[in-house]
Amino acid sequence: MRVPIFSGLYRATRWAITAIVYGYQRIRGKRYDLETAIHIGDALLAQCHTWPLFQHPTPARASRVVCGLTFPSPVTIAAFKADIPSLNFWLALGAGGVCVKTLRLTPTAGNPRPRIAEISMQNSRCLINALGLPNAGIDAQLATLLNSPILVPERPIGLSLYGESIADYETLTRRILAASLPVPHYIELNSSCPNLGHDTNDSNTNLVAIVRSVRALTSVPISIKLSPMWADETLDTLITELINCPDIILNSGNSHYHTLDALGLHADTLSMPGGGLTGTPIFNATLRRVQMLRSYNRPIIATGGISTPQHVSAVLAAGASLVGIATGVVVDPYCIVRINQHYA
């Protein structure tokens, strides 16, 4: 009974916070800004994320080994959050690992607010974001990470990186190596953020060169975040050119870019003309991409639209080794527990 009760309490609390925030913003004549509600939720979670009530085991038969890293559950948290209490909460619920929100060399404010909104599509709750990768900079984020409770040997940590050049990626990698993380970890190259205006693979800096330069610096596994907008031919060229590069993970998925107009949303919904859509409506595209990638015999993380045991079973059967969840744990983090119970 604990799972449905706490799941319901979480969803009711989240709804109440959002309703109060939107009501206040409406009274003040301001645009709706979901980020305010998110910050309030993060502050509340910071007070209780270590409570034993949130501890849930991972079933032994759910364990997965990917490039030498052992994940006690196929469920991982996609790289969208840097808030330590939130990451710790999801690990307590049974996530097999987390990928920390994208690190950049220097602090970055991201796009103007509002830059994230919750919408309804195909009878499900979705998010559309144009955050623009705001972050505190790699030095500050590594310092926070090294003093956090999420560094445990049993749960691999992913570190997502974004740079403007090969030199940036090399510097970011060297900073991570210098930090000497005391737990198993991997590096993820964020080559496809949909709200920065370009993909790394389409810019003057080629993604293949970035991967090779990072691999020359370290032997830790490298995950490549592949854009769902790239053509199969683009992916084939990329993966084929990296055939001799060891311990490469293909992260099949990211948010899908849509303009506000195409989604029938008001122009005031975000400060930008569009953003990355996440949630159940993009699941079928994720599944198709996993099916396409399995022939390359690389480990695959299926990310995009996953929130149920049925979703996980489908992508694992299609060839994925792990799944990455973002919107699913925002809407109801107890999806982690339900997925793990499916393997118990």
Sequence and secondary structure as in RCSB ss.txt:
>XXXX:A:sequence
MRVPIFSGLYRATRWAITAIVYGYQRIRGKRYDLETAIHIGDALLAQCHTWPLFQHPTPARASRVVCGLTFPSPV
TIAAFKADIPSLNFWLALGAGGVCVKTLRLTPTAGNPRPRIAEISMQNSRCLINALGLPNAGIDAQLATLLNSPI
LVPERPIGLSLYGESIADYETLTRRILAASLPVPHYIELNSSCPNLGHDTNDSNTNLVAIVRSVRALTSVPISIK
LSPMWADETLDTLITELINCPDIILNSGNSHYHTLDALGLHADTLSMPGGGLTGTPIFNATLRRVQMLRSYNRPI
IATGGISTPQHVSAVLAAGASLVGIATGVVVDPYCIVRINQHYA
>XXXX:A:secstr
 HHHHHHHHHHHHHHHHHHHHHHHHHHTT    HHHHHHHHHHHHHTTTT GGG     GGG EEETTEEESSSE
EE S    HHHHHHHHHHT SEEEEEEE SS B  S S  EEEEEETTEEEEEE     B  HHHHHHHHHTSTT
  TTS EEEEE  SSHHHHHHHHHHHHHHT SS EEEEEE   TTSSS GGGSSS HHHHHHHHHHH  S EEEE
E TTS HHHHHHHHHHTTT SSEEEEE   EEEETTTTT  TTSSSSSEEEEESGGGHHHHHHHHHHHGGG   E
EEESS  SHHHHHHHHHHT SEEEESHHHHH TTHHHHHHHHT 
